[in-house]
Amino acid sequence: MADNIRMDSHKLLFHPERVADWLNGKTIYPIEMEIGISGGCNHRCVFCAVDYMEYKPRMLKADVLIPNLKLMGEKGLRSIIYAGEGEPLTNPDAPEIFNRTKENGIDAAMSTNGVLFTKEKANDCLKSLSWVRFSIAGATDATYEKIHQCRKGDLQRALKNMSDAAAVKREQKLGTTLGAQLLLLPENKDEVVTLAKIIRETGFDYFTVKPFSQHPSSKAKLTVDYSEAEDIGKELRQYETEDFKIYFRSKSIENLNMEKPYDFCDGLNFMTYMDANGDVFPCIVFMGQDDFIYGNINEKTFPEIWESERAKKIRAMFDDAFIHKYCRKTCRLDEINKYLYELRHPGAHVNFI
């Protein structure tokens, strides 16, 4: 199961019909969407990319989102990651939203710090989540609390909830993939292997380590040297088993020092973002900037927003000069854009298959 995650790659190649429609100039709908259902967060992580959004305690209302889920599913949306600019579980409607997403034929997933994901919540909605990824940046209380900027004891609360989630998965015989992610920093580099062991013993499916990538608008300004990171990756891989996968994001680290090899962000046609205010954006880099709002879900339906001239005009802005000037070094759309660029610029011998 975990071997099919393709953590440092992409899965657009499994959607050839949608890609063919795009190549033929048809209007297509995104395959994946990230939605922030809460602007508030119980942590203030030192690496937070969206700290500039100021953790405003606004919530995306279930009675607004749920009717749109049916419309989005009918138009071809296949998955929603509930993450965004805050902790999803600070929204009291979160379990209902996850369940209704799945009921409408859309795969649902969640990224969380896990502190609020109690066994009661896991029993309620884990069945509707294809995967849950827990963000955990330290193996000791001191390191975790320093990086997460949280209440004392939150590491133990998160680990308890993770263990309970694994138990619920077993009890309900679910196929939900459970993973933990650490963002590699100087403060936690000596605890990475220890944390991997803890996560494996919890009964999770995988542990992933990724680099810090500077968000252009973030107040968090960190400089991290990853020149020796691969040594950590080599040691980590010793703890893989048949049932527990290690993903060390080597490609993402390499991309930090590389220019983007494509001339347009075509990936924006296949993925989009919505914040807790209901504003729809092309991607997380421009979240919170009025000039990049496609539209608002409280005012128009998602199909009306996606097909609007405003949305098309904004997507058309992301040409070579724009992405090299304004976009972050590593981006979730990088591998997709490389793939799409190759399709638009095939080599001379592509017919010799």
N, C-alpha and C positions, 0 to 999 in steps of 0.2 A: 504493500500500500504506500508507505512513505517513500519508496524508491521512485514513484511516479510523480512526485511533487515538482520536480524540475525547478528547484528554488533559485538557482542562479541563471535561469534561462527564461523561456516563455512557452506558452501553450497555444498560441494563435494558430499554429499549424494544424490543430485539431478542429479548426473552424473554416475549412476550405470554401464552403458555400458563401459565408459572409465575406471572406477575403475576395472571392471572385466577384461578388456584387460590387464591392468597393473598387476593384480594378476596372470594372466596366462602367464606373461613374454613377452607380445607383446610390440613392440615399439609404444609408444603413443606420441601424441603431447600435448603441454600444453593447458589448457582450458582458462587460463587467462595470460595476459602479461602486464607488466608496461613499458611504453616507455617515455623516456625523449626526447622531441623534441627540447628542448632548454637547454643549459648549463648555460645561463645567468639568473639573477633574479633581480627584482627591489627592493627586500627586503634583509636584512641580519639578519634574526631571530636568537636570542641568543640561541635557542634550535636546530638549523638546524643540522640534522644528517649528511648531505653531504657537510658541509662547507669545508672539505678537498679537494673537487673537484675544489674549488676556483672560482666558478661561471664564468667559461670561456665562452665568448659569441659565442659559436659554435651552429649551428643549424642543425638538421636533415632535409635533403632536401626532399621535398615532392615528387620530381621525382624519388627518390630512394626508399622511403618508400611505396608509393602508389602501384607500381607494385607488391611489396611483400605482400600487404594486401590481394590480390586475392589468392596468393599461400597459405598464412597462413589460410585464411578462408576455402579453399578447404581441407587443412590438419586437420582441426578440431578446430582451435583457435576460441573461442567463444566470448572473450571480451578483450578490451584493455583499461587500465587506463592511461590516459595521465597525467603524473606527473613528476617522475624522479628527476634529480638533479637540476632543475631550474624551473622557472615559465613558463608553457607551452605557455601562451599568449604573451610572448616576441618573439615568432616565428611568423612572419607575415603570414605564411602558415597555422597556427593552424586551423582556421575555415574550410578551404578546406580539411585538413587532417581528421578532425572529420566527415565531410560530406561523404568523400570517404570511410572512415572506415565503416560507416553504410551501404553505398551502396554495399559494398562487403560482407554484411551479418554478420559483426562482431559488437557486441554491444560496444559502445564507452562511456567513462566516463572521467571526468576531475577533478583533484584536483588543486585548485588555491587560491591565496590570494584575487582574485576578483577585484583588483584595475584597471586592464586593460580590464575587461569583461564588456564593455560598452553595452548599449542597442542595438546599431547597430550590434555588434558582436553576442549578444544573439539572435536578430532577424534572423541573418544569419545561426547560427549553433545549437541553443538550441534544435531544433527538432531532431538532430542526436545524442544527448547525453542522455543516460539512466539515468544518475545522474551527478550532479555537487556538489562537496563538497568544501565549502569556509573555508579556514583556517583563524581564527580570534581569537587573543589571548588577547583581552581586550575590555572593554565596554566604556572606556574613552580614549580620545586622548592621554593623558599623558602615560597611561599604555600601550596602543597599540603601540605607537611610541617607547617606551623604549624596548619593547620585539621584535617588528618587525624590529627595526632599519631602519626606512623608512622616507620618506618625510612627513613633516607636512601636515595634512589634509587627509592622505591616509585612515584613518578609515572612514571618512565621504564619501570619494570616493567609498570605498568598500561597505558601507551600501547602498549608492544610487544605485550602480550597482546590488546589491542583490535585492533591491526593484524592480528595472526595470526587472530583470530576472523573478521574480515572476509574474510581469505584463505580460511579453511576454508569459509565460507559460499559463496564463489565456486566453489571447487574441487568442493564437494559439491552445488552447485546447490540450495541450501537456501532456503526461504522465511522463515527466521528474521529477525525484525526486530531490528536492533541499534541501541541508543540510548545516549546519555549524559545524565546529569542533574547540574546544578549547583544547590546550595542557595545563594541569593544572600545574601551577607554583606558588611559594610563592607570586610573584608580582601580580598575577591576581585572587587569590583565593577569594578575597572579592568582585569581580565583576562578578563572574560566574552566579549568579542568575539574576542580572541585564541584563547581556547579553542574557540569555535565554529568558527573557521577550521581549527584542528587536527583537530577531530572530523570536519569535512566531508572533509578530505584523507585521513582514515583510511578512508573508504569506508562510514561509518555512514549509517543512514537518517534519524536525527533527533538534535537537541540540544534539551533542555528546561531551563528555568530556573524554579525554584519558590521561594516565600518560606519563611522560618523560621516555624514555628508552635509555640508553647510547649506542651509536654506537661506536664500537671499534676503528674506525679510526677518529672519529669526534674531532675537536678542541674544541668543546663545552663540557666542563666538568661540569656537574651540579649535585648537590646532593639535592634530594627533599624528604622530609618526608611526606608520604601519610597515616600516622597512623590515622589522623582525617578526611581523605578524604570522608569516607562514610557518614559523617554528611552532607557534601555538597550534596552528591547524594540523600539523603533523602529529603532535602529541595527542590532540583531541581524537583523531581518527582511530587511535588504538582502542577507544571505548565504544566503537560501533559494534552492534550485534545484529543478528538476523532480524530482530524486532525493534531495534533502536538505531535510527539514522543520525549521523552528524553532518550538518551542512555548514561548512566554513566558506564564507562568501568571497573567495579569492578573486573572482571576476569583478565583483563590485569594488574591491580594493584596487585592482588594476585600472579600472575605469576612472578612478579619482585623478589619475595623471594622464588621461587620454582625451583628445579632442573628439567630439561627436563625429562619427564617420558618415553621417547622413545629412541631407540638406532640407529636411522638412519633418515636422512632427506629425506624421500620418497616424500615429497611434491614438491621437485624440479622437479619432472616429470610432474607436473600439472600447474606450474607457472614459468615464467622467466622474465628477465629484459633486456631492451636495453637502452643505454644512447644516448645522443645527438651526440656523435661521431660515432654512429652506432655499437658500441661494444655490444655483447650479453653476459650477465652474469647469473650465477645461481640465485643470489639474490642481494638485495641492500647493504648488509653488505660487499660484496666483489667488489662492483662497483669501477672501477678505478684501480684495481690491475691486472696487465698484466697476472699473472699466472692463473687467473680465467676467462679469456676471451674465450668464446666458439668459437667466430669468429666475423667477421665484415660484416655488411649488405652492405657496399660499395664494398666489394670484392666478396662475395658469397651470394646466395639466403638464405632465412631463412631455408628452408628444408635442404639445404646442411650443414648449420651450426648446426642445431639441431641434425641431424643424424650422424654428424662427430664422429670419434673415440675420438677426443679431448674432445668434449662435454660429451660423455659417461664416459670418464676417470675422468673428473672433478666432475661430479655428483656422481661417485663412491667413491670420497674422503670423503663424508660427513657422516662418521660413528660415533659411539658413542664417541670415544675419541676426534674426530675433533670438533663435534658440542658443546661439553661441554667445550672445550678450546677456540674456536674462535667465536662462535655465540653469538648474543646479548640475553639478558635475555627474553625479550618478542619479539616475531616474528610473522609476519602475517601467517606463516605456522604452528604455534604451534598447533592450534586446528585440522588442517588437519592432521598433523603428529600423533597426539594422536589417531585420528580415523583410520588412516592407520595401526598404530601399533596394534590396537585391531584386525583389520582384519587379520593381519599376525600372531597374537598370540591369537587365540580364547581360551576362557575358556573351561573347561571340559564339561559344561552343555549347550553348545550353541544350541543343537538340541531340547532342551525343550523350545520352543519359546512361 
